[in-house]
Amino acid sequence: MFRNMNELWPLVKVLLVPSIWYETFGLVVVEAMLRGIPVICSDVGGISEAKCGVNFGTIHVNLIKGERETDPETLKKLGIYRIPPQDIEPWIETIRCLLSSRETYEKVSQECYEKATKFVKSIDVEIYERWLIEIKQDIIKWESRILND
């Protein structure tokens, strides 16, 4: 186990994010790409969005729809949600493509780095500061109304 991710990242050659659930923005995807690590991920929710426009390695999956599992044996093995069948072949092919061709790996790695860097540079952190100030002002107004009523 790594307490410091900076010790782990140099050991990672490819990041797999094979979710079958609606996910939020996958920050780990951007973190890997900033280090030039190619990411292979599901085409669900914010995970594929986090790839910043890198299309290579985004793979279609069949989503969990929230249906509950009723078979006791399956419940023990896989949990409460019914998991739809998945095709793992595209995952295997994509990994094989990256690891069997240095040229492909380097090309994808460079694209990941460039697009993730562009994304991070485009973030306006001041927007969050302005938003928090607006919320604070709204709270002050709300408290004032309550105290004056």
Secondary structure as the mmCIF struct_conf table of DSSP 4:
data_model
#
loop_
_struct_conf.conf_type_id
_struct_conf.id
_struct_conf.beg_label_comp_id
_struct_conf.beg_label_asym_id
_struct_conf.beg_label_seq_id
_struct_conf.end_label_comp_id
_struct_conf.end_label_asym_id
_struct_conf.end_label_seq_id
BEND BEND1 ARG A 3 ASN A 4
HELX_RH_AL_P HELX_RH_AL_P1 MET A 5 LEU A 8
HELX_RH_3T_P HELX_RH_3T_P1 TRP A 9 LEU A 11
BEND BEND2 LYS A 13 LYS A 13
STRN STRN1 LEU A 15 VAL A 17
BEND BEND3 TRP A 21 TRP A 21
HELX_RH_AL_P HELX_RH_AL_P2 LEU A 27 LEU A 34
TURN_TY1_P TURN_TY1_P1 ARG A 35 GLY A 36
STRN STRN2 VAL A 39 SER A 42
BEND BEND4 ASP A 43 VAL A 44
HELX_RH_AL_P HELX_RH_AL_P3 GLY A 45 GLU A 49
TURN_TY1_P TURN_TY1_P2 ALA A 50 GLY A 53
TURN_TY1_P TURN_TY1_P3 PHE A 56 GLY A 57
STRN STRN3 THR A 58 ILE A 59
HELX_LH_PP_P HELX_LH_PP_P1 ASN A 62 ILE A 64
BEND BEND5 GLY A 66 GLY A 66
HELX_LH_PP_P HELX_LH_PP_P2 GLU A 67 GLU A 67
STRN STRN4 ARG A 68 ARG A 68
HELX_LH_PP_P HELX_LH_PP_P3 GLU A 69 GLU A 69
HELX_RH_AL_P HELX_RH_AL_P4 PRO A 72 LEU A 78
BEND BEND6 ILE A 80 ILE A 80
STRN STRN5 TYR A 81 TYR A 81
HELX_LH_PP_P HELX_LH_PP_P4 ARG A 82 PRO A 85
HELX_RH_AL_P HELX_RH_AL_P5 GLU A 89 SER A 100
HELX_RH_AL_P HELX_RH_AL_P6 ARG A 102 SER A 122
TURN_TY1_P TURN_TY1_P4 VAL A 125 VAL A 125
HELX_RH_AL_P HELX_RH_AL_P7 GLU A 126 ASN A 148
#
